[in-house]
Amino acid sequence: MNILQKWLIDNFDWQAIGLALLIIIVTIIVTKGLVSPVFSQIEKRIPQKFSIWRDILKAFERPAKIALLFAGLNWGLHVAHAPRIILHYANDINKSVLIFSVGYGVYSLMASLADLLRHFGAKVHIEVDSIVMPFLKRTLQFIVMALTVTMILSDWGINVNGVFAGLGLAGLAVSMAAQDPIKNLLGGIIIITEKPFQIGDNIESPSVAGIAEDITFRSTLIRTLDGALVIVPNATLSNEPITNWSR
């Protein structure tokens, strides 16, 4: 006799099943129709000088929906007196979803990193360098993503040290075959630390000329005077003389 058959014989209760379905339906309705309006109303009531909280609300709106939906489903399973093993896994899944939701919110908040740093920088009279922001944002997003995955794996009892050891060996093999991306990463760090230009500056090098729009781990995006977008590897740009016409 399998678990489902045993549950149907010993614990099946129409009243509990109906209540569980009602909880799940209400959870879906609240998630789909009420969370966004509530967040929107809160956002409208935030004074302009506290606009930083609007970014936080926007970043955590979708994660809140995800966490609420899974919490409702988990509650419904408990009300329906689902088999113990299903409840055990449902609790673990719900906990992982909660960790993921928080990580997802923080990850999304990194998209507003420039505004956040400018806000705090203005308070302590520190000027935030525009060219650092895209690179720093992506770095922090990667760190948040790695920490979130690590916490979820640890919560499921997976040996994270073993996983990282395996990734280290694999990373060594990949790094041998991926020297160009590593050079580009180092080139990006050189550009950020030496600051030969800012985002929005009109620059010229032997390989490209135009407006610097963005810098990533691998490349710098330059908008030429005729409107074309040129993607220049950081390793190339960091080794070339750069004329900054905006200075």
N, C-alpha and C positions, 0 to 999 in steps of 0.2 A: 504494500500500500504506500503510495507516494505521499509527499507532504500535502499536496493540494487535496487529495482524497480524504486524508485524515482531518484536515481543516474543515472540509465540507461536512463531515460527519460530527465532529466534536464541537466546533466553534462557529458554525455558520448561523448568522442571525440577521434576518431581514431588516429589523429595525436599525441595527448597527451599520449594515451595508447602506441603507438609505441615508443615514446621518453622514456616513463617510462620503457618499456621492454628493450630498448637499455641501459639505465642507469643501470638496474639490471644485464644485461648480462656482461657489462663492469666491474661492481663491482665484479662479481663472477670471471671473468678472472683475474683481478688485484689481488684479494684475493688469488686465487689458484696459480697463476703463477708468480707474480711479487714481492709480499711482502717478501717472503723468499730469493730470489736472492738479493734484495736491502739490506736487513738486513745482508746477508752474505758478500756483497761487503763493507758495512760500517765496519763490524767486521774485515775484512782483513786489512783495512786501519788504524785501531787503533794501535798506538805504543804499544810495549810490556809493557812499564811502566804504561800504562793506561788500563791494562787487566781487571780491575774491570768493565769497561764499556762493555766489552764483555759479562760478566755475566748478566748485566742489559738488553742488547739487546736480549740475549737468553730467559730471563725471560718474556720479553714483546712482543716477536714475535707472539706467538699464540693469546694473548689478543688483539694485534693490528689487526689481521685478523678478530677476532670476532667483534670488534668495527667497523671496516671498512665495513664488510658485512652488518651489521644491519643498519649502516648509509646510505649505498646505497639503501637498501630496503625501508627505511623511505623516502629518497629523491624521489624514484620512485613513492611512493604512493602520495606524494605531487604534483609531476608533472602530475600524472594521475587524479588529482582533486578528490581523493577518498572522500567518505562521511566524514563530519566533525567529527563524533563520532569515525570513524576508525582512522582518523588523530590524534585525541586526544589520543587514546590509543597507537597508533604507536609512538608518541612523548614520552609518558611515558615509553613505553617498551624500546625505544632507549636510554633514559636517564638511565634506570636501567641497561641495557647492558653495557653502558659506565662505570658506577660505578662498575659493576661486573668485567669488563675487567681490570680496574685499580687494584682492589682488587686481582684478579687472578694473575696479574703480580707481585705484591708485595709478594703474597703468594709463587709464584714460586721462587722469588728472595731469599726467606728465605732458600732455599735449598743450596744456595751459601753463607750462613751466615758465615761459618767458614772462607772462603777465604776473605770475606769482613772485618771481624773483625781482622784477621791476618794482612790484608793490613793496616788498620787504626792503629792497635796496634803497628805495626813496626814503624810507623811514630812518635808515641808518646812514644815509648820505653816501651810498656806494653805487657807482655806475656799473651797470651790468653790460658786458661786452656782447654785442649782437651776434658775432660770429661763433661764440661759444655755445649759444643757446641750442641750435639744432643738434649739435654733436652731443652736448650734455643731456638733452632730452632723450635721445635714442639710447645713450649709455644707461641712464636711469631706468628707462623702460625695459631694457634687457635685464638689469639687475632685479627689478620687481618681478618680471616673468620667471626668472630663474629661482628666486626665493619662493614664489607661489608654487611652482612645480615641486620644489624640494619639500615644502611643508606638506603638500598633498601626498607625495610618495612616502614620507615619514609617517604620516597618519595612517596609511595602509600597511605599515610594517615593512616596507621595502627598504633594504639596506642602501641608504643614499651614498655612503662611502664607497661601496662596491660599484654602484652605478657611475659615480664620478671617476673612480679608478679606471673603469672600462672606457669612459669617455676621454680620459686623459691619454690612454694608449691610442684610442682611435684618433684623438686630436693630433697626436704626434705624427701619425701616419698621414693625416689630412694636411697638416702644416707643411710637410715635405713636398706635397703636390700643389700647395696653394701659397706659394711664396709671393706671387703678385698681390693677392688680397692683403697679405700681411704688410707688404711694402706700402700699399695704399692706406692702410690703417695708420701706420707710422707717419706717412706723409700728411694725413689729416691732422694728426696730433702736432706735427711741426707747424702746419699752417695756423692752427688755433693758438699755439703758444707764441709764435713769432708775430702773428697778427699783421701780415702784409696788406690785408684789406678787411673791410667789414661787409656784412650783407648789405647789398644796395650800392656798393662802390662800383665805379666804372674802372675796370682794370684791363691791362693788355699784357700778354706774354707771347713768346714765339709761336705758341700753339693755338691761342684763342684770344679774342678781344670782346668785351661786352660787360654787362652788369652781373655781378655775383648775386645769385638768387638763393642758394642753399649749399650746405656742405653735409655730406653723409660720411659713414664709415669708409666708403669706397671711393667716392668721387665728389667733385664740386660742380654745381650746375651754374652755367654761364648763359645768360640771355644776350645774344649778339644784337648788333644795331638793326639788323633786318628782321628781328623777331624770332630767329631760330634758337632753340634750346640746345646747347652743347654740353655734353657730359664729359668732363675731363678727369682722368684718374688722378687721385691725390698725389701719388708717387711722381707723376709727370709734372704737375703744377708746383710741387714743393721743390723740385730741382731746377726750375726755370727762373730767370730774372722776371720780376713782375713790376710793371709800371702802373701805379695807382693814380689815375687822372682825377680822382675825387679829393685828393689831398693837396 
